Amino acid sequence: MQRDASAHLEHLLAPDERRTYCATLVTRVGRPADEILTYARDHAIALIVMGRDGHGTPTAATSIGSVAHAVAREARCPVLLVPAAND
């Protein structure tokens, strides 16, 4: 599954885009919020950007998912929550 996740990420962001945006593709195993927070702390990340993840519910425009909520609540750096492209 981790290999599939890595391949999917590589498909979403081409190598030239990774260089342009100084992006690093990382896959981790564990509870998502914990892994995001640990990575951010271990690598001195200055800003976490993630989707709100409303999953198409009637209140998706105003709600955030549990992972985004946990990260925003516990992060030691600013967290920017962005809506999905179809919101």
C-alpha positions as a printed Julia matrix, in Angstrom:
87×3 Matrix{Float64}:
   0.0    0.0     0.0
   2.83   2.38    0.78
   4.36   1.75   -2.65
   0.97   2.5    -4.28
   0.63   5.69   -2.24
   4.1    6.83   -3.3
   3.33   6.1    -6.96
   0.07   8.05   -6.69
   1.88  11.07   -5.2
   4.53  10.96   -7.93
   1.75  10.97  -10.53
   0.08  14.02   -8.94
   3.2   16.2    -8.86
   5.72  15.89  -11.67
   9.46  16.17  -10.94
   9.7   19.67  -12.48
   6.77  20.82  -10.31
   8.47  19.36   -7.23
  11.56  21.43   -8.01
   9.52  24.57   -8.7
   7.59  24.29   -5.42
  10.45  22.75   -3.38
   8.08  19.86   -2.63
   9.12  16.63   -0.98
   6.86  13.61   -1.37
   6.57  11.55    1.8
   4.46   8.56    2.77
   4.23   7.36    6.36
   2.43   4.56    8.16
   0.4    5.34   11.28
  -2.36   7.6    12.49
  -2.47  10.44    9.91
  -2.6   13.4    12.31
   0.2   11.97   14.47
   2.4   11.29   11.44
   1.84  14.79   10.02
   2.61  16.42   13.36
   5.71  14.28   13.94
   7.06  14.98   10.45
   6.43  18.72   10.83
   8.2   18.81   14.2
  11.14  16.62   13.09
  11.75  18.69    9.95
  11.11  22.18   11.39
   8.21  22.76    9.01
   7.11  26.41    9.05
   3.61  25.95    7.57
   1.31  22.96    7.11
  -1.15  23.23    4.22
  -3.92  20.66    4.04
  -7.45  20.19    2.77
 -10.44  20.69    5.01
 -11.85  17.32    3.87
 -15.61  17.72    4.16
 -16.34  14.48    2.19
 -19.3   16.04    0.38
 -21.54  16.28    3.42
 -24.23  18.99    3.47
 -22.08  21.04    5.85
 -18.83  20.46    3.98
 -18.42  24.17    3.26
 -18.05  24.93    6.96
 -16.73  21.72    8.5
 -13.29  20.17    8.61
 -12.3   16.55    8.86
 -10.99  14.94   12.02
  -7.38  14.77   10.77
  -7.34  18.43    9.73
  -8.95  19.37   13.04
  -6.36  17.44   15.09
  -3.45  18.88   13.1
  -4.76  22.45   13.32
  -5.33  22.07   17.07
  -1.97  20.48   17.94
   0.54  21.83   15.42
   3.43  23.98   16.65
   3.37  25.97   13.4
   0.57  27.68   11.45
  -1.85  25.41    9.58
  -3.62  26.58    6.42
  -6.81  24.63    5.67
  -7.96  24.92    2.06
 -11.22  23.76    0.5
 -11.28  21.03   -2.12
 -11.27  22.25   -5.72
 -14.94  21.26   -6.06
 -16.15  23.09   -2.87
